[in-house]
Amino acid sequence: MSTRIATGGRLLNKSNAVSFSFNGKQLRGFEGDTLASALLANDQMLVGRSFKYHRPRGIVAAGPEEPNALVNLGQGDRFEPNQRATTTDLFDGLEAESQNHWPSLEFDVGAINKHLSRFLPAGFYYKMFIHPRPFWKHVYEPIIRHSAGLGKAPKETDGDTYEHFHAFCDVLIIGGGVAGLEAARTAALSGAKVIVLEQTAHWGGRAPVDGGTVDGTPVADFIDALVAELSGMANVTLRTRVMGAGVYDHGYVLGYERLTDHAPEIAGPRHRLWRIRAGHIVTATGAIERPLSFAGNDIPGVMLAASVRDYLVNYGVSVGDRTVVVTNNDDAYRTAIALTEAGLTVPAILDARVLPQDSALMT
């Protein structure tokens, strides 16, 4: 059972509650939530179905690497399929629907496919749907078309507007964590024209979640001071909610900026495409945790350890009162410590290594 807890929630404005709907059900969250964190806070663990066998799927991650929590957003000319709940900022009146099921998420007729999996191996359709030939147009093709894809295709003309422009700089930095911000400061002090792109709405990356100090200063205060210093430099451009979408030859980079996704009431274009020519490109995008392989690792309730920590610290959401941590490295111990400090129970830590390696976390 996932729930909102009293502690944590550094990104939330708990004085401003917002309402949203998921599959027609009215739920509540806070300003600063993502759709994923708000769903977990309302104990909505099941968010979708797998493509072929319609197996139940839950939220796995807390960022753009999320594979399961893909939803339909909006209605009418604002409808958009296949949007990640983990990167969708919550706003009042948001409407979301889960995908790839019928008639409902909880009761999906397509789930019968998992019981027929031995008869539906990869590529079976190349032989099965050849004969008899008259069946192709009137039987096979309609069924395949109905089953294909995840989200629904929009039926109305897009009601939003978009823009693009060109930008030039000496140094482009993709990633607004501590490493990216420090690189920007060093380049800017040398006189270079610098652009920093951060895909989330917040600076600092994972550092504020994990805490600690930098030169004796709490890491959150260090980041705030660094961002304030960079904001005061005329040769530095800082942009949040911008993803480095592609790096090409000769210093050409595409950036995808979400301007009003988090506040649709604001007038103006919804998205902006950056076409950037940079003398040098620094990628400070950090690392993405890889999941472990074990039986049942794809069912709702199984999440990346770092993401569990993100939801706990950033949004004050517990993904479970009792959490078993499975790991093959030291970082997951941070999650166990964070859960315990929040008053939650960690009944076991299963470490795949013969002996955990010595580290600061183990002493």
N, C-alpha and C positions, 0 to 999 in steps of 0.2 A: 504494500500500500504506500503510495506516494502522497506527500502532504506538505503544506506550508508550515514552517516552524517559526518560533518567535525570534530566534537569532539569525544572523546573516542577512543577506539582501543588500549588499553595498551599492548595487546599481538601481535599487527601487526607490520610488517616491511613494511611501506607504500612505501618505495623506491624500493621494489621488487614486482612488479605485476606478477601474474601467470595466465595462461589460463587453462581452463578445459572445459569439455563438460557434459551436462546433457540432456539425450534423444536426442543426436546428435546436440544440440544447443550449440554453442561456447559462453562461459561466462568468466568473469575475476574476480579475487579476489586478495588477498595479501598473502604474506608469513606470516604464523601465523594463518590464517583463518582455521576453520573447513569447511567441505563441507556444513554443515547446515548454518553456518554464511554467507558463500559466496552465497548460494542460496537465502537466505533472502535479502542480499545486492543487489541481482539482481531481487528482487521482485518476486521470485518464491515461492509463498505461498503454492500452491498445489504440494504435493510431492508423493502422492500415493493414493491407493484405499483400502477400508476395505475389509476383506476377503470374507464375504458371500454376502453382499448386494452392494459391490463396491461403497460405499459412499465416497465422497471426503475427503481426510485426509491431514492435514498440520503438520508442526513441532510444537511439544508441549513443549519439554524440551531442555536442553542444554548439557546433559550428557548421561551416559549409561542407564538412566531410560526412554529414548525416546521410545514410543510405535509405532510411525507411520512412521518416516522417515527411512525406510529400503530400501536399493537400491542394485542393481547389480553393482559390480565394476570390471573394467578391461576387457580384451578380451583374447580369446584363452586359453593358459595354465596358464594365470594369472587371469582368471575369478573367481569371488567369489560372491555368492548371499547373501542377507539378512544382509548386513552390515549397521550399524547405521551411518547416515550422521553426527550426533552430536559428534561422537568419531572418525571420519575419518579426519585426518589432510590433508589439501589441499596441493597438489604439482602440479608442471607444467606438463600438459599432462594428468591429471587424467580424466578417463572416467567413468561416472556413468549413470545408467538407472533406472527409476522407475519401480515398479513391480505391478503385479496383475491387468492388464488391457489389453484390445484389442479393437480397433487397436491402440489407443493412450491414453495418460493420460487424456487429456482434453475431448476426446470423447470416452467413454468406453461403449461398447455394454452391458457389464455385469451390468451396472447401472440400467437396467430394473428390476433387482431383487428387488430393494427397493420398486418398485410399486407392486410387487407380494409378499411382505413380509407376508401378511395375509395367503397366501397359502403355505408358506415355513417356518413353525414354527420349533423350535428345535426338532430334532429327526424324522421329517416327512419321511426321507429317509428310516427308518427301515421298514416301511410298504409299501411305494410307490414302492420301487425297488425290491420287491419280485416277483411280477407277471407282465406279463407272464414270466416264467423262461427263455425261449430262448432269451429274450431281454437283460438279464444280461450281457452276454459275448459280444454281438455285438452292444449294444446301451448304456446301463447304465454304464458299466465299462469304456468304452472309454471316455464318457463325464465326469465321476467323476475323472478319472486320469488327464484329461486335466484341470479340474477346481481346483484340489487339490494344496495345497501349495501356497507360495507367490513368491519367487524368482525361477529362472530357475536352474535346476540341471546342474553342470559343465559337459561338454562332453569330455574334454581332460584331460590327466594326469597332475596333479599339477606340475607346472614348478619351484616352490620354494622349498627351503630346510628348515629344522627345526632341533632344537636340544633340549636336556634336560640335566640337571645336578642336583646334590645334594648339598645342603648348610646346614650349621649348625650354630646356634647362641644361645645366652642366652636369648635375648629378640627380638622378631619380632614385629614390629609396622606396621600395615596396615592402611595407610592414612597419607598423608603428609601435613595436615593443621597445624595451629598453635599448636593445642593440641598434634598432633602426633610428631611434631618436638620438642616440649618442653619435651615430654615424652622420646624421644630419647636422648636428651641432659642429662636429669637426670639419665637415665640408663647408658649412656656412662661414665659420670663422676664417677660412682660407680665402674667402671672397667669392666662392662659387655660388651660382644660382641653383637653389635646391627645391625639389618638389618631393613631399612625403605623402604616400598613399596608404591609408589604413582601412581595411575592409569592414571593420566593426565601427560602432559609434563611440568607442572609447579607446584611449591611449594606454599603452603599457603592456599589452599582451597578457601573458599568464602571470607576470610578476606580482601584480596586486592580489591575485588569488592565493599564491603561495606565500606571500609576505616576505619577511626578512628586512635587511637594511642594506643601504648602499652608502659607503663612507660614513657609517654611523647614523644615517638618516633613514627613517622608515621609507620603504620603497614607494609607497603611494605618494608621500610628500615629495620624494625625489622626482617622480614622474611629473607631478603637477608643476614643480619648479622648472623642470626641463622644457615642458610644453610652453610655459609662460615665457621663458627666455627665447625659444624659437619663434613664438608668435610675435615677439617684438622686433624680429629681424626682417628688414625690408627685402632681403634676397631669399627668403624662405616662404614656401607655400605649403600649408598643412591642410590635408583634406581627409575627413573621415567618411565612412560609408562608401569607399571607393575600392573596388577589387582590381588588382592587376590581372587583366583577363588574357593577356598574351604578350610574349616577348619575341620579337622578330629580328631579322638582320638589320645591321647598321643603326642600332640604338633606337629602333622603332617599337613602341609599347602602346598597347590599348588598355585603357582604364574604364571600368564600368561603374558609374556613380548612381546610387539610388537617392534621389533628391527628396521626394515626397511620399515614399512608400510608408513611412512611419507617421505621416501627418497628411492624409489625402485632402484635408480641407484647405491646404495651402495652394494658392494659384501658381500656375507655371508648369514647366515640363516635369514629367515624372522621373525620367532617367536622362543621364548625360553620358555620351561616349567621348572619352578623352583620347586624342591622337597625339602621342607625345614623342618628340625626338630628343633623345638624351645623349650627352657625351659619354657618360658612365652610368651604369645601372647596378644598384646594390639590392640584392634580394635578402631581406631580413624577415622571412616568413615563418621562422620557427619550424617546429616538427609536429607531425600528426601521429598520435598513438595508434599502433596497430593492434587489432583484437587478437586474442588467443583462439585457437581452434579446439573445440571440445563439443561433445554431444549436447545439443540443446543451447548452443551459444547464440542462436538467432531468435529466441523467444522473448516476448515482452518482459522487461525487468532485468535483462542482461545489458550492461552499459560499459562504456570505456571508463576506466578508473578516474582519469583526469576530468572527464565530463561530469561524473558524480560530484567531484570537488567543485567544479564550476557552478553547478546548480545550487550547491549548498552555500557557497560563499557569495556568489553574485546575486542570487535570487532568493535565498532563504528557503530552498526546497529540498526536502529529504526524499530520496527515491525509494526509501524503505526504512522501517524501524529497525530491522535486523539485516545487515548487509555482509555477505561473504566476499572477501577480496581475493581474487585469483591473479597471480602475477608471475613474471619471470625477471623482474627488475626492481630496483629500490623505489622508484617514483610512486608506485601504488601505496607504499607505506605512508606517504603524505596524505592520501585519501583516508586511510584507516585512522590516522591521527586526527584529521579534521572531523571525521564522523564521531569519533569518541569525544572530542572536545565540545561538540554540539549536543552531547547527551544521548547520542544514538548508539546502538549496540553493533559491535563487529564480532560475531561469535567465532570466526575463524579467518586466518590468512593462509591461503594455500600458495606456497611458493614453489614453482616448478624447478628451481635450482636445487642442487644437492646441498649447498651451503650458501646463504646470501653473502654477497660480497661486502667487505667492510666499507662503510660510508658514514658521513656525518649523521645520516638519518638513523643508522643502526646503533649509534652510541648514546 
